[in-house]
Amino acid sequence: MIYDKSEATMQRFSAAVVGDIRSENWFFRYDGPTLLVAIAVYASWILLLWFHQSIPWYVMAPLAGYIVQWHFSLQHEAIHSFRGLPKWLRTAIVWPPIGGWFPFELYRRFHSQHHRNTHLTFPGEDTETYYHEEEDWEDYGPLWHWLYTVNQTFLGRVFLGPFLRTPRLYANEIRKVARKDYANVWIWIRHFIGLGLIFLLVSQVFGMPIWQYLIEFVYIGMMFGMVRTFIEHRWGERPSERTAVVESNWVFGLLFLWNNLHAVHHTFPTVAWYRVPRVWREHRARIIAHNGGYVFRGYGEIARRWLLQPVFMPVHPPSRRDAQARVS
């Protein structure tokens, strides 16, 4: 079957799908499944901290990282859906910085910019791109060329990615302050106060060294996040061709709250996570036609194909001038 791929047609289709899956059941009206995830995340986090001395590190690390990434997925859900509660309450539920590195308030702002689909992958426009402008690339030294290229391999992204992404964020924020742009200062102050309280709880109440928490919870959590983001976006002539679908299992599906079906999310961004698999099953052919067949069977397939090979080169295909002409 051939589908109309135009953006206007997909917008009408999206509105029809969203309207079709609304439920009047009170449990779903108040986002019961998402509240259960929030309870499970924080309960699991506390239990792991409470019993950390009796859990071997090789068991603790994947479990702790899973919980931190699950919390990050919950934050993502609070940006797009989770509308059964008032904004202040859902923000309070996901705000605690147990993952350490990124303030939720900035994530909400930057991720909203990322969802301008016509800007996807463009450096300077897409806040979550791994591409670089050709003009900037030419100014990097050999070491940065190597690091950014290795970061495009699956192994490099998972292990090296957290070390490249975090300093880049902090450097951008420091440059803003140096330019006397203080718009984000209070966000960071609140974040560091919250992080300080988390560290006090971890070290003084549960007796876990901070360095252990940073490795087993924060770093491993970011590694799980790098698995998801590795393949999510690539350059494509049409915006809809720039977003992937990974048909993974329940372990990763629940971890990412089905954001691995990423093209579904970008087409229907307000659809709650627990409805995304149904949308994918019922409209799979149309979504595949819309995203140009950018679909994978699972993360194992992705790891095998790009374990040591770059998924794409870091230089963005269109020049800055061409990119501006495309999005204007």
MARGUTI-309012 format. One record per residue: x, y, z of N, C-alpha, C in turn; residue in one letter. Coordinates in steps of 0.02 Angstrom, whole numbers, plus 50000, padded with zeros to 5 digits. Layout:
MARGUTI-309012
((X; Y; Z); (X; Y; Z); (X; Y; Z); 'a');
...
END
This chain:
MARGUTI-309012
((50042; 49940; 50000); (50000; 50000; 50000); (50044; 50063; 50000); 'm');
((50027; 50112; 49959); (50064; 50174; 49954); (50029; 50228; 49995); 'i');
((50068; 50263; 50038); (50039; 50315; 50080); (50065; 50383; 50058); 'y');
((50022; 50433; 50068); (50042; 50502; 50057); (50091; 50522; 50113); 'd');
((50152; 50544; 50094); (50204; 50559; 50143); (50206; 50632; 50163); 'k');
((50162; 50673; 50137); (50165; 50744; 50151); (50154; 50758; 50224); 's');
((50186; 50812; 50248); (50181; 50830; 50319); (50109; 50849; 50338); 'e');
((50073; 50882; 50293); (50004; 50901; 50308); (49960; 50839; 50318); 'a');
((49970; 50789; 50275); (49932; 50728; 50282); (49948; 50693; 50347); 't');
((50012; 50691; 50366); (50032; 50658; 50428); (50006; 50696; 50489); 'm');
((50001; 50762; 50485); (49973; 50800; 50540); (49900; 50783; 50550); 'q');
((49862; 50776; 50495); (49792; 50757; 50501); (49786; 50686; 50528); 'r');
((49830; 50641; 50504); (49831; 50573; 50528); (49848; 50571; 50603); 'f');
((49896; 50612; 50624); (49916; 50615; 50694); (49858; 50637; 50738); 's');
((49823; 50689; 50716); (49766; 50714; 50755); (49713; 50660; 50761); 'a');
((49701; 50622; 50707); (49651; 50569; 50708); (49671; 50513; 50756); 'a');
((49735; 50494; 50756); (49759; 50441; 50799); (49754; 50461; 50872); 'v');
((49777; 50522; 50888); (49775; 50546; 50957); (49703; 50548; 50982); 'v');
((49658; 50571; 50940); (49588; 50573; 50960); (49559; 50503; 50970); 'g');
((49583; 50455; 50931); (49555; 50388; 50933); (49576; 50350; 50996); 'd');
((49634; 50365; 51025); (49659; 50325; 51080); (49646; 50356; 51148); 'i');
((49611; 50412; 51152); (49594; 50441; 51216); (49547; 50395; 51255); 'r');
((49559; 50393; 51320); (49518; 50350; 51363); (49486; 50390; 51418); 's');
((49424; 50372; 51434); (49388; 50405; 51489); (49398; 50369; 51555); 'e');
((49431; 50311; 51554); (49445; 50275; 51615); (49486; 50318; 51662); 'n');
((49465; 50324; 51726); (49498; 50371; 51772); (49571; 50353; 51783); 'w');
((49588; 50288; 51782); (49657; 50267; 51793); (49703; 50296; 51740); 'f');
((49680; 50295; 51677); (49720; 50323; 51623); (49713; 50398; 51618); 'f');
((49654; 50424; 51637); (49644; 50497; 51635); (49694; 50532; 51680); 'r');
((49710; 50501; 51737); (49758; 50530; 51784); (49828; 50498; 51778); 'y');
((49841; 50469; 51720); (49907; 50441; 51705); (49930; 50391; 51757); 'd');
((49886; 50345; 51774); (49902; 50293; 51823); (49965; 50253; 51806); 'g');
((49974; 50230; 51743); (50034; 50192; 51727); (50098; 50232; 51740); 'p');
((50096; 50297; 51724); (50156; 50339; 51735); (50169; 50349; 51809); 't');
((50117; 50357; 51848); (50126; 50363; 51921); (50155; 50298; 51950); 'l');
((50134; 50241; 51924); (50162; 50177; 51947); (50236; 50173; 51930); 'l');
((50255; 50197; 51871); (50326; 50199; 51852); (50365; 50243; 51900); 'v');
((50338; 50302; 51917); (50371; 50348; 51963); (50382; 50314; 52031); 'a');
((50331; 50280; 52056); (50337; 50244; 52120); (50391; 50190; 52115); 'i');
((50390; 50152; 52060); (50439; 50098; 52050); (50510; 50126; 52046); 'a');
((50519; 50182; 52011); (50585; 50212; 52004); (50614; 50231; 52072); 'v');
((50577; 50270; 52110); (50604; 50294; 52173); (50610; 50239; 52225); 'y');
((50562; 50192; 52226); (50567; 50136; 52272); (50628; 50092; 52256); 'a');
((50640; 50080; 52192); (50697; 50039; 52172); (50763; 50075; 52188); 's');
((50764; 50140; 52176); (50823; 50181; 52192); (50841; 50176; 52266); 'w');
((50791; 50183; 52309); (50802; 50180; 52381); (50824; 50110; 52402); 'i');
((50792; 50058; 52375); (50810; 49990; 52393); (50882; 49973; 52373); 'l');
((50903; 49995; 52314); (50971; 49982; 52292); (51021; 50017; 52338); 'l');
((51006; 50078; 52358); (51050; 50114; 52404); (51051; 50080; 52473); 'l');
((50993; 50058; 52495); (50988; 50028; 52562); (51028; 49963; 52567); 'w');
((51026; 49923; 52513); (51059; 49858; 52514); (51125; 49857; 52474); 'f');
((51153; 49915; 52460); (51211; 49918; 52415); (51271; 49879; 52441); 'h');
((51279; 49873; 52507); (51337; 49838; 52534); (51332; 49763; 52525); 'q');
((51273; 49738; 52515); (51264; 49665; 52507); (51254; 49645; 52434); 's');
((51255; 49693; 52388); (51245; 49678; 52317); (51312; 49683; 52281); 'i');
((51335; 49631; 52246); (51398; 49635; 52209); (51396; 49692; 52157); 'p');
((51454; 49722; 52145); (51456; 49779; 52100); (51432; 49761; 52030); 'w');
((51446; 49700; 52008); (51426; 49680; 51940); (51351; 49669; 51934); 'y');
((51317; 49665; 51990); (51244; 49664; 51990); (51217; 49734; 52002); 'v');
((51249; 49770; 52049); (51227; 49837; 52067); (51231; 49885; 52007); 'm');
((51287; 49884; 51971); (51299; 49934; 51918); (51244; 49933; 51864); 'a');
((51228; 49874; 51834); (51174; 49876; 51784); (51106; 49893; 51812); 'p');
((51092; 49870; 51874); (51027; 49886; 51903); (51022; 49961; 51919); 'l');
((51075; 49989; 51948); (51075; 50060; 51965); (51071; 50103; 51903); 'a');
((51110; 50085; 51852); (51109; 50123; 51789); (51040; 50120; 51757); 'g');
((51009; 50061; 51760); (50942; 50053; 51731); (50893; 50099; 51766); 'y');
((50896; 50103; 51832); (50849; 50145; 51869); (50859; 50219; 51853); 'i');
((50921; 50241; 51849); (50935; 50311; 51833); (50910; 50328; 51763); 'v');
((50923; 50285; 51714); (50898; 50298; 51647); (50822; 50294; 51645); 'q');
((50792; 50251; 51683); (50719; 50246; 51688); (50691; 50312; 51714); 'w');
((50725; 50342; 51762); (50705; 50407; 51789); (50710; 50461; 51735); 'h');
((50763; 50458; 51694); (50770; 50506; 51640); (50713; 50498; 51590); 'f');
((50693; 50435; 51576); (50636; 50423; 51532); (50572; 50452; 51563); 's');
((50566; 50447; 51628); (50508; 50476; 51663); (50507; 50552; 51655); 'l');
((50566; 50583; 51660); (50570; 50655; 51648); (50548; 50673; 51577); 'q');
((50569; 50633; 51530); (50549; 50643; 51460); (50474; 50639; 51453); 'h');
((50443; 50591; 51487); (50371; 50583; 51484); (50336; 50644; 51514); 'e');
((50365; 50673; 51567); (50335; 50731; 51599); (50336; 50793; 51554); 'a');
((50381; 50794; 51506); (50384; 50850; 51458); (50327; 50844; 51408); 'i');
((50312; 50784; 51385); (50266; 50774; 51329); (50196; 50754; 51349); 'h');
((50191; 50712; 51399); (50126; 50686; 51417); (50117; 50695; 51492); 's');
((50091; 50644; 51528); (50084; 50649; 51601); (50041; 50709; 51618); 'f');
((49988; 50721; 51578); (49948; 50782; 51585); (49889; 50774; 51633); 'r');
((49883; 50715; 51666); (49829; 50706; 51713); (49839; 50744; 51778); 'g');
((49900; 50769; 51789); (49917; 50806; 51849); (49935; 50878; 51830); 'l');
((49927; 50926; 51876); (49949; 50994; 51861); (50025; 50997; 51849); 'p');
((50046; 51047; 51811); (50116; 51051; 51791); (50163; 51053; 51850); 'k');
((50146; 51090; 51903); (50191; 51096; 51960); (50201; 51029; 51994); 'w');
((50149; 50987; 51995); (50154; 50923; 52029); (50195; 50873; 51989); 'l');
((50182; 50869; 51923); (50221; 50822; 51884); (50294; 50844; 51880); 'r');
((50307; 50910; 51881); (50376; 50935; 51884); (50409; 50914; 51949); 't');
((50373; 50921; 52005); (50400; 50902; 52070); (50416; 50827; 52072); 'a');
((50374; 50786; 52040); (50385; 50714; 52041); (50449; 50694; 52006); 'i');
((50465; 50727; 51950); (50523; 50705; 51910); (50584; 50748; 51922); 'v');
((50578; 50803; 51960); (50633; 50852; 51967); (50695; 50825; 52002); 'w');
((50690; 50784; 52055); (50750; 50765; 52093); (50806; 50740; 52047); 'p');
((50866; 50769; 52052); (50920; 50753; 52005); (50959; 50690; 52024); 'p');
((50925; 50633; 52026); (50961; 50572; 52046); (51011; 50550; 51993); 'i');
((51002; 50575; 51930); (51050; 50560; 51878); (51108; 50607; 51876); 'g');
((51104; 50661; 51914); (51161; 50704; 51927); (51177; 50758; 51877); 'g');
((51182; 50741; 51814); (51219; 50785; 51769); (51179; 50840; 51736); 'w');
((51112; 50837; 51736); (51074; 50883; 51694); (51012; 50908; 51730); 'f');
((51002; 50975; 51737); (50941; 51001; 51769); (50880; 50987; 51726); 'p');
((50827; 50963; 51758); (50765; 50948; 51722); (50738; 51009; 51686); 'f');
((50741; 51067; 51717); (50713; 51128; 51687); (50747; 51145; 51621); 'e');
((50813; 51135; 51617); (50848; 51147; 51554); (50832; 51092; 51503); 'l');
((50828; 51031; 51527); (50811; 50976; 51483); (50744; 50989; 51450); 'y');
((50695; 51012; 51489); (50628; 51026; 51462); (50632; 51079; 51407); 'r');
((50671; 51131; 51419); (50677; 51185; 51369); (50713; 51161; 51306); 'r');
((50771; 51128; 51315); (50810; 51106; 51258); (50773; 51053; 51218); 'f');
((50740; 51008; 51252); (50706; 50953; 51217); (50646; 50980; 51177); 'h');
((50614; 51031; 51202); (50559; 51062; 51164); (50586; 51091; 51099); 's');
((50646; 51120; 51101); (50677; 51145; 51039); (50693; 51088; 50992); 'q');
((50715; 51033; 51019); (50732; 50974; 50978); (50673; 50949; 50938); 'h');
((50612; 50960; 50963); (50553; 50934; 50929); (50528; 50978; 50873); 'h');
((50566; 51027; 50852); (50550; 51062; 50790); (50577; 51017; 50734); 'r');
((50536; 50974; 50707); (50559; 50920; 50663); (50596; 50945; 50601); 'n');
((50579; 51003; 50576); (50613; 51028; 50517); (50686; 51048; 50533); 't');
((50703; 51056; 50596); (50770; 51075; 50617); (50812; 51014; 50637); 'h');
((50783; 50955; 50637); (50818; 50896; 50662); (50886; 50886; 50627); 'l');
((50936; 50871; 50666); (51006; 50856; 50648); (51048; 50918; 50633); 't');
((51018; 50977; 50623); (51057; 51035; 50606); (51096; 51062; 50666); 'f');
((51162; 51065; 50664); (51200; 51094; 50719); (51179; 51167; 50731); 'p');
((51172; 51186; 50794); (51150; 51253; 50810); (51075; 51261; 50811); 'g');
((51039; 51214; 50783); (50966; 51215; 50782); (50937; 51158; 50824); 'e');
((50965; 51098; 50815); (50943; 51039; 50852); (50987; 51033; 50914); 'd');
((50957; 51037; 50973); (50995; 51036; 51035); (51022; 50966; 51053); 't');
((51001; 50914; 51015); (51023; 50847; 51031); (51060; 50814; 50973); 'e');
((51085; 50854; 50927); (51120; 50826; 50869); (51191; 50804; 50886); 't');
((51216; 50755; 50849); (51286; 50735; 50855); (51325; 50754; 50793); 'y');
((51296; 50796; 50751); (51330; 50822; 50692); (51367; 50887; 50709); 'y');
((51415; 50904; 50666); (51452; 50967; 50672); (51452; 51001; 50604); 'h');
((51451; 51067; 50605); (51457; 51105; 50543); (51527; 51095; 50512); 'e');
((51530; 51093; 50446); (51594; 51083; 50412); (51643; 51138; 50431); 'e');
((51618; 51200; 50437); (51662; 51256; 50454); (51693; 51247; 50523); 'e');
((51652; 51221; 50571); (51678; 51208; 50638); (51725; 51149; 50639); 'd');
((51708; 51098; 50601); (51749; 51037; 50598); (51820; 51053; 50575); 'w');
((51826; 51098; 50528); (51892; 51116; 50502); (51935; 51150; 50555); 'e');
((51903; 51180; 50605); (51941; 51215; 50658); (51962; 51168; 50714); 'd');
((51933; 51106; 50717); (51952; 51059; 50769); (52021; 51030; 50754); 'y');
((52057; 51011; 50806); (52121; 50978; 50798); (52113; 50904; 50786); 'g');
((52167; 50868; 50770); (52165; 50796; 50756); (52135; 50755; 50813); 'p');
((52150; 50774; 50876); (52124; 50737; 50933); (52047; 50739; 50934); 'l');
((52018; 50799; 50924); (51945; 50805; 50925); (51914; 50771; 50865); 'w');
((51947; 50773; 50808); (51923; 50735; 50750); (51917; 50661; 50767); 'h');
((51969; 50634; 50800); (51969; 50563; 50818); (51916; 50548; 50870); 'w');
((51911; 50590; 50922); (51862; 50579; 50975); (51791; 50580; 50949); 'l');
((51775; 50631; 50908); (51707; 50637; 50882); (51690; 50581; 50833); 'y');
((51740; 50556; 50797); (51728; 50500; 50751); (51718; 50435; 50790); 't');
((51759; 50424; 50841); (51750; 50365; 50883); (51682; 50367; 50918); 'v');
((51660; 50427; 50935); (51595; 50435; 50967); (51537; 50415; 50922); 'n');
((51550; 50407; 50858); (51498; 50385; 50811); (51496; 50309; 50804); 'q');
((51541; 50273; 50838); (51536; 50201; 50841); (51495; 50182; 50902); 't');
((51464; 50124; 50901); (51421; 50103; 50957); (51462; 50097; 51021); 'f');
((51520; 50065; 51017); (51562; 50056; 51076); (51587; 50123; 51102); 'l');
((51608; 50167; 51056); (51632; 50232; 51077); (51577; 50274; 51108); 'g');
((51516; 50272; 51079); (51461; 50313; 51106); (51443; 50291; 51177); 'r');
((51440; 50225; 51187); (51418; 50200; 51252); (51469; 50217; 51307); 'v');
((51534; 50207; 51293); (51584; 50217; 51345); (51613; 50288; 51346); 'f');
((51621; 50318; 51288); (51652; 50384; 51284); (51600; 50440; 51284); 'l');
((51541; 50426; 51258); (51489; 50476; 51250); (51475; 50518; 51312); 'g');
((51467; 50486; 51372); (51453; 50527; 51431); (51508; 50578; 51446); 'p');
((51570; 50562; 51432); (51626; 50608; 51446); (51629; 50665; 51395); 'f');
((51600; 50656; 51336); (51599; 50709; 51287); (51538; 50754; 51295); 'l');
((51482; 50724; 51312); (51419; 50763; 51315); (51417; 50809; 51376); 'r');
((51439; 50785; 51435); (51434; 50825; 51496); (51477; 50888; 51495); 't');
((51542; 50883; 51480); (51582; 50944; 51478); (51558; 50994; 51425); 'p');
((51532; 50969; 51370); (51507; 51013; 51317); (51449; 51055; 51342); 'r');
((51404; 51023; 51379); (51347; 51059; 51408); (51372; 51112; 51457); 'l');
((51416; 51092; 51502); (51441; 51139; 51553); (51479; 51197; 51521); 'y');
((51518; 51182; 51470); (51556; 51235; 51436); (51510; 51286; 51404); 'a');
((51456; 51263; 51373); (51407; 51308; 51343); (51375; 51354; 51395); 'n');
((51359; 51324; 51454); (51328; 51364; 51507); (51377; 51414; 51536); 'e');
((51440; 51395; 51543); (51491; 51441; 51569); (51502; 51499; 51521); 'i');
((51501; 51484; 51455); (51508; 51537; 51405); (51451; 51587; 51409); 'r');
((51391; 51562; 51424); (51333; 51608; 51431); (51345; 51656; 51490); 'k');
((51368; 51630; 51545); (51381; 51673; 51603); (51437; 51723; 51587); 'v');
((51488; 51701; 51551); (51543; 51746; 51532); (51518; 51803; 51488); 'a');
((51464; 51789; 51450); (51434; 51842; 51408); (51383; 51883; 51447); 'r');
((51380; 51873; 51513); (51333; 51906; 51558); (51260; 51887; 51543); 'k');
((51252; 51825; 51520); (51185; 51797; 51511); (51171; 51753; 51571); 'd');
((51130; 51778; 51618); (51119; 51743; 51681); (51050; 51708; 51683); 'y');
((51021; 51697; 51625); (50953; 51669; 51622); (50947; 51601; 51656); 'a');
((51001; 51562; 51653); (50998; 51493; 51679); (51030; 51485; 51748); 'n');
((51056; 51539; 51776); (51094; 51534; 51838); (51052; 51504; 51894); 'v');
((50990; 51527; 51903); (50949; 51502; 51958); (50929; 51429; 51947); 'w');
((50923; 51409; 51884); (50910; 51339; 51869); (50967; 51296; 51895); 'i');
((51029; 51318; 51881); (51087; 51280; 51903); (51095; 51282; 51978); 'w');
((51080; 51338; 52009); (51084; 51342; 52082); (51036; 51292; 52114); 'i');
((50973; 51291; 52089); (50925; 51243; 52116); (50948; 51171; 52104); 'r');
((50977; 51160; 52045); (51001; 51093; 52028); (51056; 51071; 52075); 'h');
((51104; 51114; 52087); (51160; 51095; 52130); (51140; 51088; 52203); 'f');
((51090; 51127; 52225); (51063; 51117; 52292); (51031; 51048; 52297); 'i');
((50990; 51031; 52247); (50958; 50965; 52246); (51010; 50910; 52242); 'g');
((51061; 50919; 52201); (51113; 50868; 52195); (51152; 50860; 52260); 'l');
((51164; 50916; 52294); (51197; 50913; 52359); (51157; 50873; 52409); 'g');
((51091; 50883; 52409); (51048; 50845; 52454); (51048; 50771; 52437); 'l');
((51050; 50755; 52372); (51054; 50685; 52350); (51119; 50654; 52376); 'i');
((51174; 50690; 52368); (51239; 50664; 52390); (51241; 50655; 52466); 'f');
((51210; 50701; 52503); (51206; 50693; 52576); (51166; 50631; 52595); 'l');
((51111; 50621; 52561); (51069; 50562; 52574); (51108; 50498; 52559); 'l');
((51141; 50498; 52502); (51178; 50438; 52480); (51235; 50422; 52529); 'v');
((51273; 50472; 52547); (51333; 50460; 52588); (51319; 50455; 52663); 's');
((51275; 50498; 52688); (51264; 50501; 52760); (51210; 50454; 52785); 'q');
((51158; 50444; 52745); (51103; 50400; 52767); (51116; 50328; 52745); 'v');
((51136; 50319; 52681); (51145; 50252; 52655); (51217; 50227; 52657); 'f');
((51264; 50272; 52671); (51333; 50252; 52679); (51369; 50231; 52616); 'g');
((51346; 50255; 52559); (51380; 50240; 52495); (51428; 50297; 52478); 'm');
((51491; 50282; 52462); (51538; 50334; 52440); (51512; 50370; 52378); 'p');
((51524; 50435; 52375); (51501; 50474; 52318); (51530; 50448; 52252); 'i');
((51595; 50429; 52253); (51626; 50405; 52192); (51591; 50342; 52165); 'w');
((51568; 50300; 52213); (51533; 50239; 52192); (51465; 50256; 52161); 'q');
((51431; 50305; 52190); (51367; 50326; 52162); (51377; 50355; 52092); 'y');
((51429; 50396; 52083); (51442; 50427; 52018); (51456; 50375; 51965); 'l');
((51490; 50321; 51984); (51506; 50269; 51934); (51446; 50224; 51921); 'i');
((51418; 50195; 51974); (51368; 50143; 51966); (51299; 50171; 51948); 'e');
((51282; 50229; 51972); (51217; 50258; 51957); (51221; 50307; 51899); 'f');
((51263; 50359; 51906); (51264; 50413; 51857); (51295; 50392; 51791); 'v');
((51356; 50367; 51793); (51391; 50349; 51731); (51357; 50291; 51694); 'y');
((51340; 50238; 51730); (51307; 50181; 51698); (51238; 50201; 51672); 'i');
((51204; 50245; 51708); (51140; 50271; 51684); (51148; 50308; 51619); 'g');
((51199; 50349; 51614); (51212; 50385; 51551); (51231; 50337; 51495); 'm');
((51266; 50283; 51512); (51283; 50233; 51460); (51220; 50203; 51430); 'm');
((51171; 50186; 51473); (51107; 50161; 51447); (51075; 50213; 51401); 'f');
((51078; 50276; 51420); (51050; 50329; 51378); (51084; 50334; 51311); 'g');
((51150; 50322; 51310); (51187; 50325; 51247); (51167; 50270; 51199); 'm');
((51146; 50213; 51227); (51121; 50158; 51184); (51060; 50182; 51145); 'v');
((51014; 50216; 51179); (50953; 50239; 51146); (50967; 50293; 51094); 'r');
((51007; 50342; 51113); (51017; 50400; 51068); (51063; 50386; 51010); 't');
((51099; 50329; 51012); (51150; 50315; 50961); (51120; 50318; 50891); 'f');
((51063; 50289; 50881); (51035; 50279; 50814); (50974; 50323; 50801); 'i');
((50952; 50362; 50850); (50887; 50396; 50846); (50880; 50441; 50785); 'e');
((50932; 50479; 50769); (50925; 50528; 50715); (50985; 50526; 50668); 'h');
((50971; 50539; 50605); (51021; 50544; 50552); (50997; 50598; 50504); 'r');
((51041; 50622; 50462); (51020; 50669; 50410); (50978; 50634; 50358); 'w');
((50925; 50667; 50335); (50884; 50643; 50280); (50854; 50703; 50244); 'g');
((50840; 50697; 50180); (50813; 50753; 50142); (50746; 50777; 50171); 'e');
((50703; 50729; 50189); (50639; 50747; 50220); (50646; 50741; 50296); 'r');
((50619; 50788; 50335); (50623; 50784; 50408); (50599; 50717; 50436); 'p');
((50548; 50688; 50405); (50520; 50625; 50432); (50569; 50567; 50424); 's');
((50619; 50573; 50379); (50667; 50520; 50368); (50725; 50523; 50418); 'e');
((50724; 50571; 50464); (50780; 50582; 50509); (50771; 50548; 50577); 'r');
((50717; 50511; 50586); (50701; 50482; 50651); (50689; 50408; 50645); 't');
((50723; 50369; 50687); (50723; 50296; 50682); (50669; 50263; 50725); 'a');
((50659; 50199; 50712); (50620; 50154; 50755); (50663; 50094; 50771); 'v');
((50668; 50077; 50835); (50703; 50015; 50856); (50652; 49970; 50890); 'v');
((50635; 49915; 50857); (50585; 49868; 50883); (50619; 49822; 50934); 'e');
((50628; 49847; 50994); (50664; 49809; 51044); (50617; 49768; 51088); 's');
((50645; 49737; 51139); (50606; 49696; 51185); (50580; 49737; 51244); 'n');
((50545; 49703; 51290); (50515; 49738; 51347); (50567; 49766; 51395); 'w');
((50626; 49736; 51398); (50678; 49762; 51444); (50697; 49832; 51424); 'v');
((50711; 49843; 51360); (50729; 49910; 51337); (50667; 49953; 51326); 'f');
((50612; 49922; 51305); (50551; 49960; 51295); (50528; 49994; 51358); 'g');
((50527; 49957; 51414); (50508; 49986; 51478); (50560; 50036; 51502); 'l');
((50624; 50020; 51493); (50677; 50066; 51513); (50669; 50134; 51480); 'l');
((50656; 50134; 51415); (50650; 50196; 51378); (50578; 50221; 51373); 'f');
((50532; 50188; 51408); (50461; 50203; 51404); (50439; 50207; 51331); 'l');
((50462; 50159; 51292); (50447; 50149; 51221); (50468; 50207; 51177); 'w');
((50516; 50247; 51203); (50544; 50300; 51161); (50592; 50272; 51109); 'n');
((50607; 50206; 51114); (50645; 50174; 51060); (50605; 50173; 50995); 'n');
((50539; 50175; 51000); (50496; 50183; 50940); (50494; 50258; 50925); 'l');
((50552; 50285; 50908); (50561; 50357; 50911); (50522; 50394; 50857); 'h');
((50516; 50365; 50799); (50477; 50397; 50746); (50404; 50403; 50766); 'a');
((50379; 50355; 50805); (50311; 50360; 50830); (50305; 50420; 50876); 'v');
((50355; 50428; 50920); (50354; 50483; 50967); (50357; 50551; 50932); 'h');
((50399; 50557; 50880); (50404; 50621; 50845); (50342; 50636; 50804); 'h');
((50307; 50585; 50782); (50245; 50595; 50745); (50187; 50610; 50792); 't');
((50187; 50577; 50850); (50133; 50586; 50899); (50164; 50604; 50967); 'f');
((50193; 50663; 50975); (50233; 50678; 51035); (50193; 50681; 51100); 'p');
((50127; 50690; 51097); (50088; 50695; 51158); (50056; 50629; 51179); 't');
((50067; 50576; 51140); (50039; 50512; 51157); (50077; 50482; 51216); 'v');
((50041; 50459; 51267); (50073; 50430; 51327); (50113; 50368; 51309); 'a');
((50166; 50356; 51346); (50213; 50302; 51330); (50179; 50233; 51326); 'w');
((50130; 50220; 51367); (50099; 50154; 51369); (50052; 50143; 51310); 'y');
((50038; 50196; 51271); (49997; 50188; 51211); (50039; 50185; 51147); 'r');
((50104; 50201; 51153); (50147; 50202; 51093); (50151; 50134; 51059); 'v');
((50161; 50078; 51095); (50164; 50013; 51059); (50101; 49998; 51019); 'p');
((50043; 50016; 51045); (49981; 50004; 51008); (49979; 50045; 50944); 'r');
((49999; 50109; 50949); (50001; 50151; 50889); (50048; 50121; 50837); 'v');
((50106; 50096; 50860); (50154; 50066; 50814); (50125; 50004; 50782); 'w');
((50094; 49961; 50820); (50065; 49899; 50792); (50011; 49914; 50740); 'r');
((49968; 49962; 50756); (49910; 49974; 50714); (49927; 50015; 50652); 'e');
((49981; 50054; 50654); (49997; 50099; 50599); (50069; 50091; 50575); 'h');
((50095; 50031; 50584); (50166; 50017; 50569); (50184; 50033; 50497); 'r');
((50144; 50010; 50450); (50160; 50020; 50379); (50161; 50094; 50361); 'a');
((50113; 50132; 50386); (50111; 50203; 50370); (50171; 50240; 50400); 'r');
((50190; 50222; 50461); (50246; 50256; 50494); (50312; 50238; 50459); 'i');
((50319; 50175; 50438); (50380; 50155; 50402); (50384; 50192; 50336); 'i');
((50328; 50200; 50301); (50329; 50238; 50238); (50348; 50310; 50251); 'a');
((50325; 50337; 50308); (50338; 50407; 50324); (50411; 50419; 50342); 'h');
((50443; 50371; 50377); (50512; 50382; 50398); (50563; 50349; 50351); 'n');
((50540; 50328; 50293); (50586; 50302; 50243); (50617; 50235; 50260); 'g');
((50582; 50194; 50301); (50608; 50128; 50317); (50666; 50128; 50365); 'g');
((50673; 50181; 50403); (50728; 50187; 50451); (50709; 50148; 50515); 'y');
((50712; 50081; 50510); (50686; 50037; 50562); (50737; 49982; 50575); 'v');
((50746; 49964; 50640); (50791; 49911; 50660); (50754; 49862; 50705); 'f');
((50777; 49799; 50705); (50743; 49747; 50743); (50760; 49750; 50817); 'r');
((50818; 49779; 50835); (50837; 49783; 50905); (50906; 49813; 50912); 'g');
((50926; 49824; 50974); (50992; 49855; 50986); (51049; 49807; 50973); 'y');
((51036; 49742; 50975); (51087; 49694; 50957); (51108; 49702; 50885); 'g');
((51059; 49711; 50840); (51074; 49722; 50769); (51116; 49785; 50760); 'e');
((51098; 49838; 50796); (51134; 49902; 50791); (51206; 49894; 50815); 'i');
((51214; 49860; 50872); (51281; 49850; 50900); (51325; 49810; 50852); 'a');
((51297; 49758; 50821); (51337; 49717; 50774); (51358; 49757; 50714); 'r');
((51314; 49799; 50689); (51330; 49836; 50627); (51379; 49893; 50638); 'r');
((51375; 49925; 50696); (51415; 49985; 50706); (51457; 49983; 50769); 'w');
((51475; 49923; 50791); (51514; 49917; 50853); (51578; 49958; 50849); 'l');
((51614; 49952; 50793); (51677; 49988; 50784); (51677; 50031; 50721); 'l');
((51620; 50034; 50687); (51614; 50074; 50627); (51569; 50135; 50640); 'q');
((51587; 50194; 50617); (51544; 50253; 50628); (51476; 50245; 50594); 'p');
((51423; 50261; 50630); (51356; 50258; 50602); (51347; 50312; 50549); 'v');
((51379; 50369; 50558); (51385; 50421; 50507); (51445; 50464; 50526); 'f');
((51472; 50499; 50477); (51527; 50544; 50492); (51500; 50607; 50526); 'm');
((51539; 50637; 50571); (51513; 50691; 50613); (51497; 50756; 50577); 'p');
((51522; 50765; 50516); (51509; 50828; 50480); (51440; 50825; 50448); 'v');
((51399; 50876; 50462); (51331; 50877; 50435); (51333; 50888; 50360); 'h');
((51294; 50849; 50321); (51298; 50853; 50248); (51287; 50922; 50219); 'p');
((51231; 50958; 50232); (51224; 51024; 50203); (51269; 51075; 50238); 'p');
((51292; 51124; 50202); (51330; 51179; 50233); (51282; 51221; 50276); 's');
((51309; 51265; 50316); (51268; 51308; 50358); (51221; 51350; 50315); 'r');
((51246; 51376; 50260); (51204; 51417; 50215); (51147; 51376; 50186); 'r');
((51163; 51315; 50164); (51111; 51271; 50137); (51060; 51253; 50190); 'd');
((51085; 51240; 50251); (51039; 51222; 50306); (50991; 51279; 50322); 'a');
((51017; 51340; 50323); (50974; 51398; 50337); (50922; 51406; 50282); 'q');
((50942; 51393; 50221); (50894; 51399; 50165); (50839; 51347; 50170); 'a');
((50857; 51287; 50195); (50808; 51233; 50200); (50756; 51245; 50253); 'r');
((50776; 51276; 50309); (50730; 51284; 50365); (50696; 51352; 50365); 'v');
((50714; 51396; 50320); (50684; 51463; 50317); (50616; 51461; 50283); 's');
END
